[in-house]
Amino acid sequence: MPDARLHPDLEHEQGYVSTLYERLDHLRSYAKKRLSEVLLQSGGTPQARSERESFTRMYTEDLARYDAAENGLCFGRIDVEGGSEPHYIGRIGILDEANDYETLLLDWRAPLARPFYLATPAAPDGVTRRRHIRTRSRQVTALNDEYLDLAAAEASGGDTGAGGVAGESALLAALEAARTGHMRDIVETIQSEQDTIIRSNHKSVLVVQGGPGTGKTAVALHRAAYLLYTYRQQLEKSGVLIIGPNETFLDYISQVLPSLGETGVLLSTIGDLYPGVRATRDDSLEASELKGSLSMIDVLKKAVRDRQEVPSKPLELRFDTYPLTLDKKIVTRARGRARSSRRPHNLARPIFVTAAIEALADQLAATLGANIVDSGNLLSRDDVADIRDEMREDASIMGTLDTLWPDLTPQQVLADLFGSPERLASAAPDLSEDERTTLLRPEGFGFSAADAPLLDELAELLGVDDAAERERAQRRWRAQIAEAQGALDILTGSAPQDLEDELDPEILMAYDLIDASQLAERQDHGHQYTTAERAAADRSWTYGHVIVDEAQELSQMAWRMLMRRIPNRWMTLVGDTAQTGDPAGSSSWQDVLGPYVAQRWKLTELTVNYRTPAEIMELARRVLEEIDPDQTVPRSVRESGLAPWAQFVDDSGILEVVRRRVAEETGPGLTAVLAEHDQVERLADLRSDSVSVLTVKDAKGLEFDSVIVVEPQEILDDSPRGINDLYVALTRATQRLGIVHARPLPAVLASLDASVVPSRT
């Protein structure tokens, strides 16, 4: 029983929350029962199977939503003017079926729930009191009230919430909690400026610019949940794609959407977006920048055209004992016909082959003394047509044509291009020798993240000639029909002749009700993939909405790849141009978006820093001024009472000091050691469940309780955008920040007093 002394309404709210959980248990039990019944069904018409699959998916998704809502089912309540019943806010909507489907709990995404996030004393929107309900498991542990009616607040002595932060106590509790290695949802503490972005009805590109700690990622993920709730029918079919900067980041955010009851979203990096290829190698900064440039389009076009070869000397062939010559003239004409079709390489290949075969057949006809124009000669047009067909079956002729205009894959072209100095020099004459050397790599080394957009570009240039696969599918289907017809024939033949004679002609037999094609359809039990699974395997899939986190890091080639997946241009981009670390990344949203949507994009900003304490942000502010003095520093909502520290050590002792400082960071929460690549390798043995050792690139978008930055000057020197990386490194901490260095501190950090090195208290 709750202790009523904690809050006079605690017992009442516990009773209401318990009622909600009873309804949740009922809904869960019903969904489990219906799912079991559906799974036990089998057979039936194609329509029946389709209905079963739909019900299976629906009940499975319902169970996922109910399980996700178990913790924190109800977290708020708003009392409205006029004395009407209060509205309770939670993770899902719950109705009272026994009482005319009265609303017991509002889904946080419902329009009626919005005042919970937006109401202020200045604009209460009819709300007199906002209550935050904190629970552990199914137990109500605390109530926090904000009175938006000032008279009522004064009478009760309650909080007016006039400080600009809604649910301050709940928010600060969430911010002070130790990190777990996975991002939490913020559904209980969404602030007004965040809610405005989450529920925005802008139908083109919405850019969310925000500094460190402003909740950009959380806003983007909750926006995905909101859009799936609001536009369920549309987005369930086309899907939502979320792009993150690296696999570590995707793992970090992986539990947010499931905790909100949404499991059908595809999470991917740019490097893994091309189906069938995973980024397994790293590029140098120079190679990454080159590959991200739009100049690679011309390089790839030339690389494909270089595979459409013309022999330098005539090629001698034999067909049915007759000599044939495939010379430069024949190949050039065939290539010209194929190229003039304007089709992609693989789709133009049949035109090349047809033209070359025609020339060779005419050559053979001439050898035999035939002239297809003169019907009186030895060979008719049909004879020449037969020769062409036979030549298409000749392995020697087709093999030679394959070498002149091969059927290519993007992986093959790119591996050959970067594996051959000669091919690269031919395709990229405008690059310097040093730049071409940067792009070269040994064969068999796999692909990098920067290669994925190049593979996608090549897929556009090559096209997919799926005629052979379609023919194989048709053969399989014809075989299924033949098998089904055989079964029907057996049924027909199994009825005795005298019985058939005596049967009432109005009595229907199996073969009267179904034909072979219908029977074959019923035996097709292919796996039913989810929208996300089908989208991940299909390069040509187009999504209903795309969300990009750390969007400033994408190269120009990556944007081309991404825009092919979202022709409706309905996107949410979150990022901070002051944190751009990739040399191929962007410092201007207009430069990125102008070629695709002109001015049809909207910029919104997040200005409040919820993660980074004011003490750390003051240090980071000086770095931001070096990057862009016009950018506004996000306002921190809290102070930690712990000033950032710096410790100078001899170079030989830097590893020992870092180990000692990490050991001092005991207690709950996570610690990160951030350094440039070589230092990360030297410190790798520090890694544990609670300690991460990362480059700044790998730490993007993550947060830790404590951060130790090693050799900030090396971070500055490690990249052309080292100052941006330093800004990122300094703003990953939620509590404590320290710096260990043997080289002098960069001038921008010179204000740190290295003589005072506090221990953790």
LINQUIGI-V959055 format. One record per residue. N is the residue number from 1. RES is the residue in three letters. PSI is psi in radians with two decimals (none if undefined). Layout:
n: [N N]
res: [RES RES]
psi: [PSI PSI]
This chain:
n: [1 2 3 4 5 6 7 8 9 10 11 12 13 14 15 16 17 18 19 20 21 22 23 24 25 26 27 28 29 30 31 32 33 34 35 36 37 38 39 40 41 42 43 44 45 46 47 48 49 50 51 52 53 54 55 56 57 58 59 60 61 62 63 64 65 66 67 68 69 70 71 72 73 74 75 76 77 78 79 80 81 82 83 84 85 86 87 88 89 90 91 92 93 94 95 96 97 98 99 100 101 102 103 104 105 106 107 108 109 110 111 112 113 114 115 116 117 118 119 120 121 122 123 124 125 126 127 128 129 130 131 132 133 134 135 136 137 138 139 140 141 142 143 144 145 146 147 148 149 150 151 152 153 154 155 156 157 158 159 160 161 162 163 164 165 166 167 168 169 170 171 172 173 174 175 176 177 178 179 180 181 182 183 184 185 186 187 188 189 190 191 192 193 194 195 196 197 198 199 200 201 202 203 204 205 206 207 208 209 210 211 212 213 214 215 216 217 218 219 220 221 222 223 224 225 226 227 228 229 230 231 232 233 234 235 236 237 238 239 240 241 242 243 244 245 246 247 248 249 250 251 252 253 254 255 256 257 258 259 260 261 262 263 264 265 266 267 268 269 270 271 272 273 274 275 276 277 278 279 280 281 282 283 284 285 286 287 288 289 290 291 292 293 294 295 296 297 298 299 300 301 302 303 304 305 306 307 308 309 310 311 312 313 314 315 316 317 318 319 320 321 322 323 324 325 326 327 328 329 330 331 332 333 334 335 336 337 338 339 340 341 342 343 344 345 346 347 348 349 350 351 352 353 354 355 356 357 358 359 360 361 362 363 364 365 366 367 368 369 370 371 372 373 374 375 376 377 378 379 380 381 382 383 384 385 386 387 388 389 390 391 392 393 394 395 396 397 398 399 400 401 402 403 404 405 406 407 408 409 410 411 412 413 414 415 416 417 418 419 420 421 422 423 424 425 426 427 428 429 430 431 432 433 434 435 436 437 438 439 440 441 442 443 444 445 446 447 448 449 450 451 452 453 454 455 456 457 458 459 460 461 462 463 464 465 466 467 468 469 470 471 472 473 474 475 476 477 478 479 480 481 482 483 484 485 486 487 488 489 490 491 492 493 494 495 496 497 498 499 500 501 502 503 504 505 506 507 508 509 510 511 512 513 514 515 516 517 518 519 520 521 522 523 524 525 526 527 528 529 530 531 532 533 534 535 536 537 538 539 540 541 542 543 544 545 546 547 548 549 550 551 552 553 554 555 556 557 558 559 560 561 562 563 564 565 566 567 568 569 570 571 572 573 574 575 576 577 578 579 580 581 582 583 584 585 586 587 588 589 590 591 592 593 594 595 596 597 598 599 600 601 602 603 604 605 606 607 608 609 610 611 612 613 614 615 616 617 618 619 620 621 622 623 624 625 626 627 628 629 630 631 632 633 634 635 636 637 638 639 640 641 642 643 644 645 646 647 648 649 650 651 652 653 654 655 656 657 658 659 660 661 662 663 664 665 666 667 668 669 670 671 672 673 674 675 676 677 678 679 680 681 682 683 684 685 686 687 688 689 690 691 692 693 694 695 696 697 698 699 700 701 702 703 704 705 706 707 708 709 710 711 712 713 714 715 716 717 718 719 720 721 722 723 724 725 726 727 728 729 730 731 732 733 734 735 736 737 738 739 740 741 742 743 744 745 746 747 748 749 750 751 752 753 754 755 756 757 758 759 760 761]
res: [MET PRO ASP ALA ARG LEU HIS PRO ASP LEU GLU HIS GLU GLN GLY TYR VAL SER THR LEU TYR GLU ARG LEU ASP HIS LEU ARG SER TYR ALA LYS LYS ARG LEU SER GLU VAL LEU LEU GLN SER GLY GLY THR PRO GLN ALA ARG SER GLU ARG GLU SER PHE THR ARG MET TYR THR GLU ASP LEU ALA ARG TYR ASP ALA ALA GLU ASN GLY LEU CYS PHE GLY ARG ILE ASP VAL GLU GLY GLY SER GLU PRO HIS TYR ILE GLY ARG ILE GLY ILE LEU ASP GLU ALA ASN ASP TYR GLU THR LEU LEU LEU ASP TRP ARG ALA PRO LEU ALA ARG PRO PHE TYR LEU ALA THR PRO ALA ALA PRO ASP GLY VAL THR ARG ARG ARG HIS ILE ARG THR ARG SER ARG GLN VAL THR ALA LEU ASN ASP GLU TYR LEU ASP LEU ALA ALA ALA GLU ALA SER GLY GLY ASP THR GLY ALA GLY GLY VAL ALA GLY GLU SER ALA LEU LEU ALA ALA LEU GLU ALA ALA ARG THR GLY HIS MET ARG ASP ILE VAL GLU THR ILE GLN SER GLU GLN ASP THR ILE ILE ARG SER ASN HIS LYS SER VAL LEU VAL VAL GLN GLY GLY PRO GLY THR GLY LYS THR ALA VAL ALA LEU HIS ARG ALA ALA TYR LEU LEU TYR THR TYR ARG GLN GLN LEU GLU LYS SER GLY VAL LEU ILE ILE GLY PRO ASN GLU THR PHE LEU ASP TYR ILE SER GLN VAL LEU PRO SER LEU GLY GLU THR GLY VAL LEU LEU SER THR ILE GLY ASP LEU TYR PRO GLY VAL ARG ALA THR ARG ASP ASP SER LEU GLU ALA SER GLU LEU LYS GLY SER LEU SER MET ILE ASP VAL LEU LYS LYS ALA VAL ARG ASP ARG GLN GLU VAL PRO SER LYS PRO LEU GLU LEU ARG PHE ASP THR TYR PRO LEU THR LEU ASP LYS LYS ILE VAL THR ARG ALA ARG GLY ARG ALA ARG SER SER ARG ARG PRO HIS ASN LEU ALA ARG PRO ILE PHE VAL THR ALA ALA ILE GLU ALA LEU ALA ASP GLN LEU ALA ALA THR LEU GLY ALA ASN ILE VAL ASP SER GLY ASN LEU LEU SER ARG ASP ASP VAL ALA ASP ILE ARG ASP GLU MET ARG GLU ASP ALA SER ILE MET GLY THR LEU ASP THR LEU TRP PRO ASP LEU THR PRO GLN GLN VAL LEU ALA ASP LEU PHE GLY SER PRO GLU ARG LEU ALA SER ALA ALA PRO ASP LEU SER GLU ASP GLU ARG THR THR LEU LEU ARG PRO GLU GLY PHE GLY PHE SER ALA ALA ASP ALA PRO LEU LEU ASP GLU LEU ALA GLU LEU LEU GLY VAL ASP ASP ALA ALA GLU ARG GLU ARG ALA GLN ARG ARG TRP ARG ALA GLN ILE ALA GLU ALA GLN GLY ALA LEU ASP ILE LEU THR GLY SER ALA PRO GLN ASP LEU GLU ASP GLU LEU ASP PRO GLU ILE LEU MET ALA TYR ASP LEU ILE ASP ALA SER GLN LEU ALA GLU ARG GLN ASP HIS GLY HIS GLN TYR THR THR ALA GLU ARG ALA ALA ALA ASP ARG SER TRP THR TYR GLY HIS VAL ILE VAL ASP GLU ALA GLN GLU LEU SER GLN MET ALA TRP ARG MET LEU MET ARG ARG ILE PRO ASN ARG TRP MET THR LEU VAL GLY ASP THR ALA GLN THR GLY ASP PRO ALA GLY SER SER SER TRP GLN ASP VAL LEU GLY PRO TYR VAL ALA GLN ARG TRP LYS LEU THR GLU LEU THR VAL ASN TYR ARG THR PRO ALA GLU ILE MET GLU LEU ALA ARG ARG VAL LEU GLU GLU ILE ASP PRO ASP GLN THR VAL PRO ARG SER VAL ARG GLU SER GLY LEU ALA PRO TRP ALA GLN PHE VAL ASP ASP SER GLY ILE LEU GLU VAL VAL ARG ARG ARG VAL ALA GLU GLU THR GLY PRO GLY LEU THR ALA VAL LEU ALA GLU HIS ASP GLN VAL GLU ARG LEU ALA ASP LEU ARG SER ASP SER VAL SER VAL LEU THR VAL LYS ASP ALA LYS GLY LEU GLU PHE ASP SER VAL ILE VAL VAL GLU PRO GLN GLU ILE LEU ASP ASP SER PRO ARG GLY ILE ASN ASP LEU TYR VAL ALA LEU THR ARG ALA THR GLN ARG LEU GLY ILE VAL HIS ALA ARG PRO LEU PRO ALA VAL LEU ALA SER LEU ASP ALA SER VAL VAL PRO SER ARG THR]
psi: [2.27 2.59 1.85 -0.29 -0.39 -0.67 2.34 -0.39 0.08 -0.77 -0.69 -0.79 -0.60 -0.71 -0.72 -0.77 -0.67 -0.67 -0.71 -0.71 -0.58 -0.75 -0.68 -0.77 -0.68 -0.79 -0.71 -0.77 -0.73 -0.77 -0.70 -0.76 -0.82 -0.66 -0.75 -0.74 -0.73 -0.72 -0.42 -0.28 2.63 2.94 -2.82 -3.11 2.86 -0.63 -0.70 -0.73 -0.71 -0.70 -0.70 -0.73 -0.69 -0.77 -0.69 -0.81 -0.73 -0.83 -0.59 -0.77 -0.65 -0.80 -0.68 -0.69 -0.73 -0.71 -0.67 -0.51 -0.07 -0.81 2.11 0.62 -0.86 2.20 -0.02 2.92 2.51 2.34 2.34 2.82 2.69 -0.04 0.21 2.97 2.49 2.75 2.18 2.42 2.37 -2.96 -0.52 2.90 2.42 2.30 2.68 1.72 -0.48 -0.14 1.01 0.62 0.73 2.51 2.07 -0.62 2.25 2.30 2.37 -0.33 -0.17 2.57 -0.66 -0.32 -0.20 -0.65 -0.41 -0.57 -0.45 -0.42 2.39 2.87 -0.60 -0.54 1.33 -0.31 0.66 -0.02 2.25 -0.52 2.43 2.21 2.25 2.18 2.01 2.32 2.73 2.11 -2.12 0.27 2.25 2.16 -0.44 2.67 2.36 2.13 2.45 2.14 2.12 -0.21 1.91 -0.64 -0.76 -0.63 -0.75 -0.67 -0.61 -0.22 0.35 2.95 2.34 -0.17 0.49 0.03 -0.03 -0.05 2.04 2.36 0.90 -0.75 -0.73 -0.69 -0.84 -0.62 -0.71 -0.67 -0.61 -0.29 2.55 2.54 2.65 -0.08 -0.16 2.46 2.44 2.71 2.79 0.44 -0.48 -0.34 0.39 2.30 2.92 -0.85 -0.51 -0.75 -0.67 -0.69 -0.75 -0.71 0.19 2.38 0.28 2.23 0.28 -2.38 2.11 2.05 2.21 1.77 2.25 2.46 -3.07 2.45 0.11 -0.02 0.47 -0.83 -0.80 -0.72 -0.77 -0.76 -0.70 -0.51 -0.69 -0.79 -0.70 -0.77 -0.68 -0.56 -0.74 -0.62 0.79 -0.86 -0.71 -0.81 -0.35 -0.58 -0.71 -0.46 2.85 2.31 2.30 2.14 2.23 2.93 -0.45 2.99 -0.62 -0.74 -0.77 -0.66 -0.65 -0.68 -0.01 -0.39 -0.11 -0.96 -0.73 -0.61 -0.34 0.11 0.26 2.06 -0.03 0.40 2.43 2.13 2.32 2.75 2.89 -0.66 -0.40 0.16 -0.41 2.11 2.38 -0.04 2.29 2.48 1.98 -0.02 2.78 2.51 2.72 2.83 -0.67 -0.76 -0.72 -0.72 -0.73 -0.81 -0.47 -0.15 2.58 -0.27 -0.33 -0.35 -0.84 -0.63 -0.77 -0.68 -0.77 -0.63 -0.66 -0.78 -0.56 -0.37 -0.08 1.44 2.68 2.22 2.45 -0.42 2.73 2.49 2.24 2.19 2.84 2.42 2.03 0.79 -0.08 2.37 2.46 2.67 2.13 1.73 3.11 -0.65 -0.81 -0.82 -0.68 -0.75 -0.75 -0.73 -0.70 -0.73 -0.71 -0.78 -0.60 -0.24 -0.29 0.31 2.74 2.80 -0.96 -0.56 -0.39 -0.25 -0.76 -0.55 -0.75 -0.83 -0.76 -0.79 -0.73 -0.72 -0.72 -0.78 -0.72 -0.67 -0.72 -0.64 -0.74 -0.70 -0.71 -0.65 -0.62 0.04 0.43 2.63 1.89 -0.28 -0.59 1.83 -0.16 -0.06 -3.09 -0.71 2.31 3.05 -0.66 -0.64 -0.77 -0.66 -0.67 -0.66 -0.74 -0.76 -0.70 -0.63 -0.59 -0.37 -0.06 2.06 -0.63 -0.82 -0.84 -0.58 -0.69 -0.75 -0.58 -0.61 -0.49 -0.58 1.38 2.71 2.10 2.69 2.68 -0.72 -0.71 -0.80 -0.78 -0.71 -0.74 -0.66 -0.86 -0.11 -0.07 2.03 -0.62 -0.82 -0.72 -0.69 -0.65 -0.70 -0.43 1.08 -0.38 -0.20 2.60 2.88 -0.66 -0.68 -0.71 -0.67 -0.63 -0.62 -0.42 2.57 2.71 2.68 2.67 0.24 0.06 -2.94 2.72 3.01 -0.63 -0.25 -0.46 -0.82 -0.52 -0.70 -0.69 -0.69 -0.73 -0.63 -0.63 -0.71 -0.54 -0.69 2.95 2.00 1.67 0.35 -0.71 -0.72 -0.68 -0.68 -0.70 -0.71 -0.70 -0.69 -0.73 -0.71 -0.72 -0.64 -0.67 -0.73 -0.72 -0.70 -0.74 -0.69 -0.63 -0.70 -0.71 -0.66 -0.66 -0.74 -0.73 -0.77 -0.31 -0.26 2.20 2.53 -0.71 -0.56 -0.69 -0.64 -0.56 -0.24 2.51 2.20 -0.30 -0.17 2.21 2.36 2.99 -0.72 -0.14 -0.39 -0.32 2.50 3.12 -0.69 -0.67 -0.71 -0.67 -0.68 -0.67 -0.36 0.04 1.73 0.97 2.70 2.37 1.89 2.64 2.92 -0.77 -0.71 -0.77 -0.69 -0.71 -0.52 -0.09 1.91 -0.47 0.09 2.42 2.28 2.77 -0.56 2.52 2.34 2.29 2.11 2.61 0.79 -0.40 -0.26 -0.22 2.43 2.98 -0.66 -0.62 -0.65 -0.67 -0.76 -0.79 -0.72 -0.44 -0.45 -0.13 1.21 -0.41 -0.13 0.54 1.78 2.71 2.08 2.22 2.41 -3.05 1.91 -0.34 -0.25 0.19 2.10 -0.47 2.27 -0.43 0.04 -3.02 2.68 0.15 2.12 -0.61 -0.69 -0.66 -0.82 -0.41 -0.81 -0.31 -0.64 0.17 -2.08 0.16 0.89 2.68 2.31 2.22 2.75 2.50 2.23 -0.12 2.26 1.96 -0.42 -0.87 2.14 2.72 -0.61 -0.73 -0.68 -0.51 -0.68 -0.74 -0.50 -0.68 -0.60 -0.72 -0.64 -0.55 -0.59 -0.93 1.74 -0.25 -0.23 2.49 2.30 2.20 2.46 2.13 2.43 -0.10 2.85 2.54 -0.33 0.11 1.97 2.53 2.57 2.82 2.51 2.15 2.34 2.84 2.62 -0.65 -0.35 0.10 -0.68 -0.70 -0.72 -0.73 -0.75 -0.73 -0.74 -0.64 -0.73 -0.53 -0.35 1.09 3.00 -3.08 2.76 -3.13 2.55 2.45 2.38 2.07 2.28 3.03 2.99 -0.83 -0.68 -0.63 -0.73 -0.66 -0.49 0.15 -0.50 -0.14 -0.25 2.44 -3.02 -0.47 -0.04 2.19 2.46 1.98 2.69 2.85 -0.63 -0.74 -0.29 -0.07 2.31 -0.12 2.91 2.62 2.72 -0.78 2.50 2.32 2.07 2.20 2.18 1.25 -0.51 -0.60 -0.62 -0.70 -0.72 -0.26 -0.27 2.62 -0.39 0.73 -0.56 -0.63 -0.72 -0.67 -0.70 -0.74 -0.81 -0.71 -0.30 0.40 -0.25 2.48 -0.24 -1.05 2.48 2.28 2.75 2.28 2.26 2.54 -0.54 2.75 2.55 2.54 2.65 -0.59 -0.27 0.16 -0.33 -0.28 2.31 1.73 -0.16 -0.36 1.94 1.62 2.54 2.79 2.28 none]
